[in-house]
Amino acid sequence: MLYFDHNATTPLLPEARQAWLEAAEKFIGNPSSPHRVGARADAALADARAKLAGFLGCDALDIVWTSGATESNNMVLHHFARTLPAGTEVWVSAIEHPCVLEATRHFFPRRHRRIPVSHTGVVDLDWVRDSLKKDRPGLVAVMAANNETGVLQPWPELSALCRDREIPFFCDAAQWIGKLPARRLGACDFVSGCAHKFGGPKGVGFLKCPARGRVEPLLLGGQQEEGRRAGTENVPSVLAMLAALEIREAALQGTRTADGSRRMDGARLAFEAELLARLPGAEIVGAGQPRLWNTVSALMPQAGCQQRWVVKLDKAGFAVSTGSACASGREEPSHVLAAMGYAPTDTARVLRFSSGWETTGEDWAALAAALSRVHAGMHRAAKGAPGTKLP
């Protein structure tokens, strides 16, 4: 099986697995315990905190360990719900991950505004600039890279814009970290990430937040993490996460060129060209915009809904995912594609292909060939169905 669903989760790196096993054997104590065994576990966490801060470009005390990006994102919205004056709005992009959007609806049911995006999936900077001339939100939240389309967002510009106006800026960087350099993210006030998006274990992540000033904890019952997150820290998983991130950051240094990570884009760009040549009527979502080197969101030809594509590709030996739910009445179409102006009938035909560091150009070429075969088979089957019209 060739795996093209890395944006959902990545296979565990051998180095991360080894780090977990070693830590589980070596650091058996609770980091909050007063004895030497506990102190050794706490020291290991402090070392990991310093390493992550070095990658992000922030202070080690800014780091809070969590169970993943979903918890981190909820923690940010919970904090501002507890600390902002009544009536203050928060602004979030229309293409945020559901855990951000749903947390916003929960904590700010009548006090949030959606930041619009272009048809190519980029947050409208002009809208933000113009709106800031008239209103002052208590928080602006825009992700670093979209999980469905891979489109990179202008988070450095937004972070600077908010800093100039002393407005907190929050960036969900779950899809960015481990694929692109993390260094400048530390300039954002709040940053979330999780290990399983870059080869670490599931169930562990972090939140970068200001070390000065109280952060309202989402979880109560202990004074761990300087009182910002109750619960015994998962030392083996934290160390495994840092082992994976060290591997990815080292690899990024080897791919950097004057124009970014262009060397990593080659296989994806070749696949896109092959896809468009083989499948008339296909469309690349977010085409023309800077995107993650591993992500392709494609509007497929009209030969059945995306679930049909997924099942047939799975049988052919390829694991891919949908960009939105099939129009079956059980789920809503993708909010990301809807925000980009795609009709529900179009969003029901979108597939997402997301590779990993170990994916080869040959793997991408094999996927393109499989898509062509599956499309031909679906076209032949539909051609014989009464009342069916296909291009």
HUBELBEL-V801947 format. One line per field, one symbol per residue. ss: DSSP state (h for helix, s for strand, l for the rest). phi: phi as a letter, one per 30 degrees, with the letter a starting at -180 (. if undefined). A space follows every 50 residues. Layout:
BEGIN
ss: ???
phi: ???
END
This chain:
BEGIN
ss: lsslsllllllllhhhhhhhhhhhhhlllllllllhhhhhhhhhhhhhhh hhhhhhlllhhhssssllhhhhhhhhhhhhhhhllllllssssllllhhh hhhhhhhllllsssslslllllslhhhhhhhhllllllssslllslllll ssllhhhhhhhhhhllllssssllllsllsllhhhhhllssssshhhlll llllsssslllllllllllllllhhhhlllllllhhhhhhhhhhhhhhhh hhhhhlsllslhhhhhhhhhhhhhhhhhllllssllllllslllsssssl lllllhhhhhhhhhhllsslssllllllllllllhhhhhllllhhhhlls ssssllllllhhhhhhhhhhhhhhhhhhhhhhhllllllll
phi: .ccbbdddacdddeddddddddddddcdddecdddddddddddddddddd ddddddibdeddcbdbdldddeddddddedddcddejddccbddcddedd dddddddbebbbbdddbddcicedddddeddddcbbddacbbddbdddci ddcdddddddddddchcdbcbdcedddjcbededdddddbbcabdddbjc ddibaabcbdddidcdddcckacdhhicadkdddeedddddddddddddd ddddcdbdcjcedddeddddddddddddbejdbddiejcebedccbcbdd ddbjddddddddddddjbcbbcdadddcjdbddeddddddjddeddddcc cccbcbdddcddddddddddddddddddddddddddiccbd
END
